[in-house]
Amino acid sequence: MTLEELRARFRTDADDAIVPYLFSDAEVDAWLNEAQAEAALRARLIYEDSNADVCLIDVVANTATYETHPSLFEVTKATFTPDGGEAIELYITDRVQLDREMPGWRTSTEDPEALIQDDTKVRIVPVPTVEGVLTVEGYRLPMVQMTGDSDTPEIASIHHLHLVFWALHCAFTKPDSETVDKDKAAVAEAAFIRNFGRRPDAETRKETQANRPQHNQSHW
């Protein structure tokens, strides 16, 4: 569905089809864009493994920490390829596990073998002593906002219509005495949750990342 079609469906479901509208086009468009981001996060809908802007990070010798692309919220696979060398697959973990299982990881000069993902950065463990490329893949948010009437969501078309539920939830929770309706807002939010799930908190995402099966660990 196009943005124009989604907006029209919203107006039908919100009983807001007569000019002047209760909710502006700009508001509805913003809610639909927010809906797509929420859906992508909750249901992990967009997997990225090819876009160089997201997946490739230049690594500098003796530097461990690097910023990730703003759209990337969950790294599921990572490899470090030293210049002129072969790719090394990194397992994804966290500081607590490394402290427990690999004492001394912060100062080790062994070959890299693990990756820690923080909110906006990743850390290669141990610190790479040579230049190379870090390749990551995983789940991300939409990278481009829908602005034109003919724009379409990046997620699969089967999900498009369900984005309207989030827009309705936002509309009916807007602090406006003419339009606020907690019951309608709750019904719309529940419908959105049925389709995309509840929003995971940051701690839950960290636990998911750190508790994946791990391979080829060494103990120092």
N, C-alpha and C positions, 0 to 999 in steps of 0.2 A: 504494500500500500504506500502511496505517496504521502507526504506531509499534509498536503491539501485534503486528501481522503481521510486521514486520521483526524484532522481538525474538524472536518464535517461530521464524522462519527461522534466525536466528543460533543459537538453542539447538539446533536440529536439526543444523545444519552443524558446530557445535562439539561435538556429542555431550554436551550439557549440559542435558538435559531432565528430570533427576530432582532433586527438592528433597532436601536443600539444594543450591542451584546452586553451581557453581564460580565463576561470575561473577554479580554482583548485577545487578538490573534497572537500578540507577542507573549502574553501569559501562557496561552495554550501551547504554543510552540516550545516554550521553555519547559513546561511540564512534560511534554512528550519526549523531549531530549533527555530530561532527567529520568524519565521512565525507561528509556533504552539503556542508560547507564546502570540503573538499578537492576534491570533484568540481566544484563551482562555480568554484573557482579554476583548476584544471588544464585543464578543458574550456571555460571561459568560458560557463557555461550560463545565467546570469541577466543579461539585458540590461535596464537601467533607463532609461526615458526619460519617465516620467510622475509618479513620486512626488515631490511638492514637497519633502519633507524631504531627499531625496537630491539632487534636480536643481536646486533654486533656492537661490542664495546672494545675500543683500543686499550690495551693494557701496557702500562709503563713499568719498567723494572723497579722493584723495591717499593711498589705502591699497591696496597691491598684493596682499598675501598673505592667504589665507582658508583656514580649516579645511574639509576635506571630510567628508562623512558617513562614519562608521567602516566601513560596509559596502562603500563604493565603492573598488575597487582598481585600476580602469583607466578613465580618461576617454578616450572616443573622439571626442567632439564637444563644442564649447563655443561659446557666443555671449555677447556682452556687449550689453545693451540699456540705454543711458543713459536716465534719466528724460526722457520726452517726445520721445525720439529713436527711430531705427530700429535693429534688431538688427545687430550687427557679428559676423560669424563669425570666430572665433579659430582659428589653426592651432596644433597641439600640437607642442612642441619641447623642447629642453633648453638649459641654460646654455652648454654647449660649442659647440653650433651657433650660438647667438646671439652668443657672443663672436667666433666666426669670421666670421659673415656680417653681423652688425649691431652693430658697435662703438658703444658709447654707449647701449645699450638700457636700462641701469639708471637713467639720469638723463633719458631722453628724455621730452618732454611731448606727443609725437604721440598720435593716437588709438590705443587698444588694438588689437592685431592678433594677439597670440600668447598662449599659455598654457603654463606650465611646471607639470607635476605632480610633486610630491615624495611622500613616503610618506603623510603625513596632511594635506598642504596643497596648494593651487595658488597660482600667482602669475600675475597678469595683466601683460602686457608690451605697451607701456609702462604706467606707473602711471596708472590712470584719474584724471582731474581732476574728474570729476563723479560724482554718485551714480547708481546704476542697479541692474540685476540680472544676475548671472552665471548662465547656464543651462548645466548640464553633463549629459551622458548617457554611459553606459558600462556596464561589467560590475561586478557587485557580488556579495557573499556573501549567504547567507540572513540575513534580518533578525530572525527569530523562532526560538527554539529549540523543538524538539518536546519536549513534556513530558507531555501527556495521551495515553492509549492511542489515542484516535481522531485524533490529529494526524497530518498527512501531510507529506512533504517538499515543499518549494517547487519543486524541479526537476521536470521532466516524468516521468510515471509509467514511461516506458520505462527510466529509469535507476534506479528505486527498488531493485530486487532487487540490483543491483551494489554498493549501499552496504554490504551485508553483508560483502563481501570486506574492506573496511577495518576493520570491527569485528572480524573474525576475526584480521586481522593484529595489531591492538592487543591482543587477548586473548592470543594465543600469544607475544607479546613481553613480556607483563607479567612482571616479575621475581618469579616464584613457582615454586618447585621442582616443585609439583604440576601446573602447567599450561603452563609455558614449553615451546615447541616451535619451534625456529628453522626447521625444514624446512616445517612447516605455515604458519608466519608468512610465509615467503618465497613460498610458493605463492599464498597469499591476496593478498599485496601485488602479485605479478605479475599476477594476475587483475584487480585494481583498476586497475593501470597500463594494461593492455590496453584497458580501457573508457574511462578518463578521461585517460590520459597521465601523464607525469611532472610533478612540481611545478616550475614555472618559478621560478628565483631572482629576487631583486629587480632585479639588473642586467639580466637578460634582459627583464623587463617594461618597464624604462625604455627599453631599446633599441628594443623593439617600438613603444612610444608615440612615441618621438622620430623614428623613421624612416618614419612614414606620409607619403604624398604631401602636399605643401604647395602652397598657392595664395596668390596676391595678396601676396607678400612685398615689402616695400620695403627699401631698403638706405640706411642713414644714414651 
